[in-house]
């Protein structure tokens, strides 16, 4: 909000990790008429007029997950998903994909994003009572990580159990940032869907520039010296926004002060962008071949 109020930001590039974060950013965008262009795999739980998603639709992950079950001749899976529009969104596509390979969703459980450990334990206990030992996890990374820790404590990450996670885990957890040894151990053995980044010359050139800039700006840190899937998607999103600004012919920011004077909250005090409508249209009409795909 500070960037909109003081720097008059014309667009928001969003990489939220949770539905709650995405929801808050989407509300800001709608309130200020500022386009929110999100590369996050976790969308807002509500339909936001000024939000544009650049990540592939979650339904596209159903086919590769079904392919894993088909390859190993597994006939049933337990689906553990976040209790949100994002979490439930994959259910129809996954059910259809599994049916197409002769498998089924034997049981599914919706897990609240703010669930306490005892709730997670109850969900896992119920899931463990199923004859199926293949578990598909579709939830934001912070919640999934907590679930994996509880599963490990319950002995459900041992031999005989299969865990498949969607890109919300693979694209975030696979980056390795802020993951300690205990987190890595808890996720040991989890197979995850991830967006594929083609090894093009453009991607290679970007990786070189990233490494050259990252080390000096991060005191030689060796934590993450390679661009991740999220890095490529963030870069592509920034390029798309820049192209949209140019296409819309926007050269400056112009915000109309909020009606009725100052509001009670910072959100109420945000002005309304006079260029937001045109920029939103330009963003929706922007297509190009980026580093992470079209």
QUILIN-V9534 format. One line per field, one symbol per residue. burial: I if it has 16 or more other C-alpha atoms within 10 Angstrom, else O. A space follows every 50 residues. Layout:
BEGIN
burial=???
END
This chain:
BEGIN
burial=IOOIIOOIIIIIIIIIIIIIIIIOIIIIIIIIIIIIIIIIIIIIIOOIII IIIIIOOIOOIIIOIIOOIIOOOIIIIIIIIIIIOIIIIIIOIIIIIIOO IOIIIIOIIIIIIOOOOOOIIOIIOOIIOOOIIIIIIIIIIOIIIIIIII IIOOOIIOOOOIIIIIIIIIIIIIIOOOOOOOIIOIIOOIIIIIIOOOOO OOIOOIIOOOOOOIOOOOOOOOOOIOIIIIIIIIIIIIOIIOIIIOOIOO OOOIIOOOOOOOOOOOOIIIIIIIIIOIIIOIIIOOOOOIIIOO
END
